[in-house]
């Protein structure tokens, strides 16, 4: 069933909100549709942050809940999750989650935010405390994004992938900026990283807690080189990467790509000559490769002749030096 992106039913307008709407319409007349849309999204964002205040909290069967139609996390920090689950086991769920009636499945609900609290309730086999709001998709993603932004739960790359997924789901960049409380420049940088780094590399690195925009952009610039992109794909499948602790994987990958791989120098093929002397009484093979020169003799007198040449090397080398001096004019 197609989703309706209308915002009309998000909240019941008060007299004050009616006045704001009238002001927004007047501004629309003066400034145009783009400014009017941004004002509406700003108002929606403010409402999303107050969404749980004064609302009726109900107990829901966690088996009736489905995840958000757009994920905002890469995996899950198991240690943090276990601490949350144990806190709920001992003290109960202090903060309700936000859900909406499922747009495609009657009798079910879609989580807007609070996925880990819902998971903990499911594992503990207890009801989950929730607020139910009949939100449309745009309101849903703004509430989801701003709740996580306010709690500082998402890392830079998780926000970047969340932004990319929202746009691929048909959301405008204006909606994404409001949901994540970012500007055009930061959104552009987020999308650039998410679209440049290969998907399999992002999945292997994970959430990369503590890794900010600058270091992700450094990795992106390295991976823009085709040879580095191939190295990254190969390295994340290696034992050295897989055995690294998840919090260290980003640094391990970045360090690998920053280590310049010097091309191996190919050894020059030796120059080989074969000839005969003394009316073919002696066969000679020479190999020359840079600073190395080898001489091989084949004849019935090869051993004696080789020994004779060895004895004459000192005199031969002096003759060679004199000839070289004459050639160079020294």
C-alpha positions as CSV (number, residue, x, y, z in Angstrom):
1,X,0.0,0.0,0.0
2,X,1.5,3.4,-1.0
3,X,2.4,5.6,1.9
4,X,0.8,9.1,2.3
5,X,3.4,11.8,3.1
6,X,0.8,14.4,4.2
7,X,1.6,16.2,7.4
8,X,-1.9,17.4,8.0
9,X,-2.9,15.0,10.7
10,X,0.3,15.1,12.7
11,X,-1.1,17.3,15.5
12,X,-4.4,19.0,16.3
13,X,-3.7,22.7,15.6
14,X,-4.2,25.1,18.5
15,X,-5.2,28.8,18.1
16,X,-1.6,29.7,18.3
17,X,-0.6,27.2,15.7
18,X,-3.4,28.5,13.5
19,X,-1.7,31.9,13.7
20,X,1.7,30.4,12.9
21,X,0.1,28.7,9.9
22,X,-1.4,32.0,8.7
23,X,2.0,33.7,9.1
24,X,3.7,30.9,7.2
25,X,1.2,31.3,4.3
26,X,1.9,35.0,4.2
27,X,5.6,34.3,4.1
28,X,5.0,31.8,1.4
29,X,3.4,34.5,-0.7
30,X,6.5,36.7,-0.1
31,X,9.3,34.1,-0.3
32,X,8.0,31.1,-2.2
33,X,7.2,27.4,-1.6
34,X,10.7,26.3,-0.6
35,X,10.8,28.6,2.5
36,X,7.2,27.7,3.4
37,X,8.1,24.0,3.4
38,X,11.2,24.6,5.6
39,X,9.0,26.4,8.1
40,X,6.5,23.6,8.2
41,X,9.3,21.1,8.7
42,X,10.8,23.2,11.5
43,X,7.5,23.3,13.3
44,X,7.2,19.5,12.8
45,X,10.6,19.0,14.3
46,X,9.8,21.0,17.4
47,X,6.6,19.0,17.8
48,X,8.6,15.7,17.4
49,X,10.8,16.6,20.4
50,X,7.8,17.2,22.6
51,X,5.9,14.1,21.3
52,X,5.9,12.1,24.5
53,X,5.1,14.9,26.8
54,X,1.6,14.5,28.3
55,X,0.7,11.6,26.1
56,X,-1.1,8.5,27.2
57,X,1.3,5.6,27.7
58,X,0.0,2.1,26.9
59,X,1.3,-1.4,27.4
60,X,1.8,-3.2,24.1
61,X,2.7,-6.8,23.3
62,X,6.2,-6.5,21.7
63,X,5.3,-9.2,19.3
64,X,2.9,-6.8,17.6
65,X,5.8,-4.4,16.8
66,X,7.8,-4.1,13.6
67,X,10.9,-2.1,13.0
68,X,11.0,1.3,11.3
69,X,10.8,1.3,7.6
70,X,14.3,2.9,7.5
71,X,17.1,1.6,9.8
72,X,19.3,4.1,11.5
73,X,21.9,1.8,13.1
74,X,24.7,-0.4,11.9
75,X,24.4,-3.5,14.1
76,X,24.2,-3.0,17.8
77,X,26.6,-2.6,20.7
78,X,25.9,-5.8,22.6
79,X,27.5,-4.6,25.8
80,X,25.3,-1.4,25.9
81,X,22.3,-3.4,25.0
82,X,22.8,-6.0,27.8
83,X,23.2,-3.1,30.3
84,X,19.9,-1.6,29.0
85,X,18.1,-4.9,29.2
86,X,19.3,-5.6,32.8
87,X,18.3,-2.1,33.8
88,X,14.8,-2.7,32.5
89,X,14.7,-6.1,34.2
90,X,15.6,-4.6,37.5
91,X,13.8,-1.2,37.5
92,X,11.3,-1.4,34.6
93,X,11.2,0.7,31.4
94,X,11.5,4.3,32.5
95,X,11.0,5.9,29.1
96,X,8.3,4.9,26.7
97,X,8.9,4.2,23.0
98,X,7.1,5.8,20.1
99,X,5.1,3.7,17.7
100,X,2.6,4.4,14.9
101,X,-0.2,2.2,13.5
102,X,1.5,0.1,10.8
103,X,0.6,1.6,7.4
104,X,0.5,-1.8,5.7
105,X,-0.6,-4.3,8.4
106,X,-3.8,-3.8,10.4
107,X,-3.5,-4.5,14.1
108,X,0.3,-4.1,14.1
109,X,2.6,-1.1,15.0
110,X,5.8,0.3,13.5
111,X,8.5,1.5,15.8
112,X,9.4,5.2,15.3
113,X,12.1,5.1,18.0
114,X,12.9,2.8,20.9
115,X,14.0,-0.3,19.0
116,X,16.3,-1.6,21.7
117,X,13.7,-1.1,24.5
118,X,11.2,-3.0,22.4
119,X,13.8,-5.8,21.9
120,X,14.5,-6.0,25.6
121,X,10.8,-6.2,26.4
122,X,10.5,-9.0,23.9
123,X,13.4,-11.0,25.4
124,X,12.2,-10.4,28.9
125,X,8.7,-11.4,27.8
126,X,7.1,-8.3,29.3
127,X,4.8,-5.6,27.7
128,X,6.6,-2.6,26.3
129,X,5.5,0.9,27.4
130,X,4.6,2.9,24.3
131,X,3.0,6.1,23.0
132,X,0.9,5.5,19.8
133,X,0.9,8.3,17.3
134,X,-0.8,8.2,13.9
135,X,2.2,9.6,12.0
136,X,2.9,9.8,8.3
137,X,6.3,8.8,6.9
138,X,7.8,12.3,6.9
139,X,6.8,12.9,10.5
140,X,8.0,9.4,11.3
141,X,11.6,10.0,10.0
142,X,11.8,13.4,11.6
143,X,10.9,12.1,15.0
144,X,13.2,9.1,14.6
145,X,16.1,11.2,13.5
146,X,15.8,13.9,16.0
147,X,15.3,11.6,18.9
148,X,18.5,9.8,18.1
149,X,20.3,13.1,17.5
150,X,19.2,14.5,20.8
151,X,20.4,11.4,22.6
152,X,23.7,11.4,20.7
153,X,23.1,7.7,19.9
154,X,24.2,7.6,16.3
155,X,27.7,7.8,15.0
156,X,28.7,9.9,11.9
157,X,28.6,7.0,9.6
158,X,25.2,5.8,10.9
159,X,23.8,9.2,10.4
160,X,25.3,9.3,6.9
161,X,23.7,5.9,6.0
162,X,20.4,7.0,7.5
163,X,20.4,10.1,5.3
164,X,21.2,8.0,2.2
165,X,18.4,5.6,3.0
166,X,15.9,8.4,3.6
167,X,16.7,9.9,0.2
168,X,16.5,6.5,-1.5
169,X,13.1,6.1,0.1
170,X,11.9,9.3,-1.6
171,X,12.4,11.8,1.2
172,X,13.6,15.3,0.2
173,X,16.9,16.7,1.4
174,X,15.0,19.3,3.3
175,X,13.3,16.5,5.4
176,X,16.7,14.8,5.9
177,X,18.3,18.0,7.1
178,X,15.5,18.7,9.6
179,X,15.5,15.0,10.8
180,X,19.3,15.1,11.5
181,X,19.5,18.8,12.4
182,X,22.2,19.4,9.8
183,X,22.9,21.9,7.1
184,X,23.4,21.5,3.3
185,X,27.2,21.3,3.6
186,X,27.2,18.5,6.2
187,X,24.5,16.6,4.4
188,X,26.6,16.8,1.2
189,X,29.6,15.4,3.0
190,X,27.6,12.7,4.7
191,X,26.2,11.5,1.4
192,X,29.6,11.7,-0.3
193,X,31.1,9.3,2.3
194,X,28.1,6.9,2.3
195,X,28.1,6.7,-1.6
196,X,31.9,6.5,-2.0
197,X,32.9,3.8,0.5
198,X,31.8,0.4,-0.7
199,X,28.8,-1.1,1.1
200,X,30.7,-4.2,2.1
201,X,33.5,-2.1,3.6
202,X,30.9,-0.1,5.6
203,X,29.3,-3.2,6.9
204,X,32.6,-4.7,7.9
205,X,33.8,-1.6,9.8
206,X,30.5,-1.2,11.6
207,X,29.3,1.9,13.6
208,X,32.9,3.1,14.3
209,X,32.1,4.9,17.6
210,X,34.3,7.9,18.2
211,X,35.2,8.3,14.5
212,X,34.0,11.7,13.2
213,X,33.6,13.4,9.9
214,X,37.2,14.3,9.2
215,X,38.6,10.8,9.6
216,X,35.8,9.3,7.5
217,X,36.5,11.9,4.8
218,X,40.2,10.9,4.9
219,X,39.2,7.3,4.3
220,X,36.9,8.4,1.5
221,X,39.6,10.2,-0.3
222,X,41.9,7.2,0.0
223,X,39.2,4.9,-1.4
224,X,38.6,7.2,-4.3
225,X,41.7,5.8,-5.8
226,X,40.7,2.6,-7.6
227,X,43.7,0.6,-6.4
228,X,42.8,1.5,-2.8
229,X,39.2,0.6,-3.2
230,X,40.3,-2.9,-4.3
231,X,42.8,-3.0,-1.4
232,X,40.0,-2.1,1.1
233,X,37.6,-4.8,-0.3
234,X,40.4,-7.4,0.0
235,X,41.6,-6.2,3.4
236,X,38.3,-6.4,5.2
237,X,38.1,-10.1,4.2
238,X,41.5,-10.8,5.7
239,X,42.2,-12.4,9.1
240,X,44.2,-9.4,10.2
241,X,41.0,-7.3,9.9
242,X,38.5,-9.8,11.2
243,X,40.5,-10.5,14.3
244,X,40.6,-6.8,15.2
245,X,38.2,-5.7,17.9
246,X,35.2,-3.9,16.3
247,X,36.1,-0.5,17.9
248,X,39.5,-0.7,16.3
249,X,38.5,-1.8,12.8
250,X,38.2,1.7,11.3
251,X,41.8,2.6,12.4
252,X,43.2,-0.8,11.2
253,X,41.7,-0.2,7.8
254,X,42.8,3.4,7.6
255,X,46.3,2.5,8.6
256,X,46.4,-0.2,6.0
257,X,45.4,2.1,3.2
258,X,47.8,4.9,4.4
259,X,50.7,2.4,4.1
260,X,52.0,3.0,0.6
261,X,52.4,-0.2,-1.3
262,X,55.6,0.2,-3.3
263,X,55.5,-1.7,-6.6
264,X,58.0,-4.5,-6.7
265,X,60.9,-3.9,-9.1
266,X,61.0,-6.5,-11.7
267,X,64.4,-8.1,-12.0
268,X,66.0,-7.2,-15.3
269,X,66.4,-10.2,-17.5
270,X,70.1,-11.1,-17.8
271,X,71.8,-10.5,-21.1
272,X,73.1,-13.9,-22.4
273,X,75.7,-14.5,-25.0
274,X,77.0,-17.8,-26.4
275,X,80.0,-18.2,-28.7
276,X,83.0,-20.3,-29.6
277,X,86.7,-19.4,-29.6
278,X,89.9,-21.2,-30.8
279,X,88.2,-22.8,-33.8
280,X,85.4,-24.1,-31.5
281,X,87.8,-25.7,-29.1
282,X,86.2,-23.7,-26.3
283,X,82.5,-22.8,-25.9
284,X,81.8,-19.6,-24.0
285,X,78.5,-18.5,-22.2
286,X,78.3,-15.1,-20.6
287,X,75.4,-13.6,-18.5
288,X,75.3,-9.9,-17.7
289,X,72.7,-8.5,-15.2
290,X,73.5,-5.1,-13.7
291,X,76.5,-5.5,-11.4
292,X,76.9,-9.2,-12.0
293,X,78.7,-10.9,-14.9
294,X,79.3,-14.6,-15.1
295,X,81.5,-16.5,-17.5
296,X,81.1,-20.2,-18.2
297,X,83.6,-22.3,-20.3
298,X,82.9,-25.6,-21.9
299,X,85.9,-27.7,-23.3
300,X,88.1,-30.5,-22.4
301,X,90.5,-28.0,-21.0
302,X,87.8,-25.8,-19.3
303,X,89.2,-26.3,-15.8
304,X,92.8,-25.5,-16.7
305,X,91.8,-22.6,-19.0
306,X,89.6,-21.2,-16.3
307,X,92.4,-21.3,-13.7
308,X,94.7,-19.6,-16.2
309,X,92.2,-16.8,-16.7
310,X,91.9,-16.3,-12.9
311,X,95.6,-16.0,-12.7
312,X,95.6,-13.3,-15.4
313,X,92.7,-11.2,-14.0
314,X,94.9,-8.7,-12.2
315,X,96.8,-7.9,-15.4
316,X,93.7,-7.9,-17.5
317,X,91.9,-5.5,-15.1
318,X,94.8,-3.1,-15.3
319,X,94.8,-3.2,-19.1
320,X,91.0,-2.6,-18.9
321,X,91.5,0.5,-16.7
322,X,94.1,2.0,-19.1
323,X,91.8,1.5,-22.0
324,X,89.0,3.2,-20.2
325,X,91.2,6.2,-19.3
326,X,92.2,6.5,-23.0
327,X,88.5,6.4,-24.0
328,X,87.4,9.1,-21.5
329,X,90.5,11.3,-22.1
330,X,91.6,11.2,-18.4
